[in-house]
Amino acid sequence: MKVALTSLGTDLDSSIDESFGRARYFLVVETETDEIVEIIDNLQNQQASHGAGMQAAQSVADKGVEWLLTGNVGPKAFSVLESAGINISTGASGTVRDTIDKFKAGGFDKTSGPSRQGHMR
């Protein structure tokens, strides 16, 4: 399964970025192999004055991921991701590797709504 994770760096030992729309990177990981199949540089949206969440959500949706693991997600991004059929789990923390392990062990529930109200970092 292809899973996207918000990350402060570009490898499995990087810390989870607890923000979605303004996350530094999105790592797309194949959970069967724990291999990073794509790194999405989100610098443009990280520095955007507005619309970061929706633009970031579209970038993730374009990669065909089935699940997103992040710390928090705002309402506009949540709507775009949900419309694209992407399952969302919030509350991720620690390293990318630890988050993937927790996910594979069933440690995340599907989030039913946004975890914060936009324009926050």
N, C-alpha and C positions, 0 to 999 in steps of 0.2 A: 504494500500500500504506500502511495506517495503522501507524505505528511510535510506540511510547511511549519517551520518554527521561527519565531522572532529571535534574533540573536545579535549580540554586541560584536561578534567576530565571525570568522569564516571557517571554523572547524568544530568538531564535535565537543571539544573541551571548552568552547566559548560559553560565556554566560548568556542565559536567556535575557532578551530585552523585554522588559515588562510592559512596554507600550507597543501597540500594533501599528497604527498609522505612521508613527514617527520612529519606528524601529530602525536600527542601523542597517541590518541585513535580514533577509529571509533565507533560511536554508531549507531546501527541498530534499528530504531524506526518503530513501526507499527502506521501509521498515523490515523487509525480508532480509536485507543484507547490512543494514545500518550504514549504507553508503550515501554520501552527499551527492545527489545527481545534478543539482543546480544551486548556484548562489545568486541571489537577487540583491543587487546593490540598491538600497533604498535612500541614498543620500538626497536625491532630488525631492522626495516627499518629506524627508526629515527636515529639510530647510524651507518647505512650502509655508506660505502664510495662511492658507486655508485649503481644504479639500484633500489633505494628506491621506486621511483614512480611506476615502473612496478610491483614490488613485492607487494606493497600496493594495487595496482589496482586489481591484481589477488586475493588477500585476500578478498577484497570487492566483487568482481564478484562471488566468491565461495559461498557467503551468499545469493544469489538470490535476491538482491535488485533491485528495478526498477529505483531508482533515487539517485543521489549523490548531496549533498549540501556542498559546501566548499568555502573557500576564493579564492584559486587559484589552478590551475592544470597545470602541464607541458605537453609537447607534447607526450612523450612516455606513460605516464599514461593515457592521454586522449585517445590515440589510443587503448589501452587495454580495457578501460572501454567502449568505443564506440563499439568495436568489440563484447563485451559481451552483447550489447543491453541495456546498462545502460544510462539513460538520465543524463546529468550533468548540474548543475547550479553553477556558480561562483559568487563571491561578497558577500557571506554569512559573517555575523559578529554578534556580540552580544552574547546572550546565545543560547544554543541548543533549549530551549523551545520557545524563541522568533522567531528563525529561522523556526521552524516547523509551528508556527502560521502564519508567513508570507507566507510560502510555501502553506499552506492550503487555504490561502486567495488569491492565485494566484499571489503572489508578486515576483516570480522568473520566468525568461524566460530560455528556454533551451539554453545552451551555444553551439555555433557552432564551437569552436576551443579552443586550449589551451590558458590560460590567462597569462602564463609566459613561459620563455624558460629555463627549467630544471636547476638543481644544485643550487637552491636558497633556503634560509630558511627565 
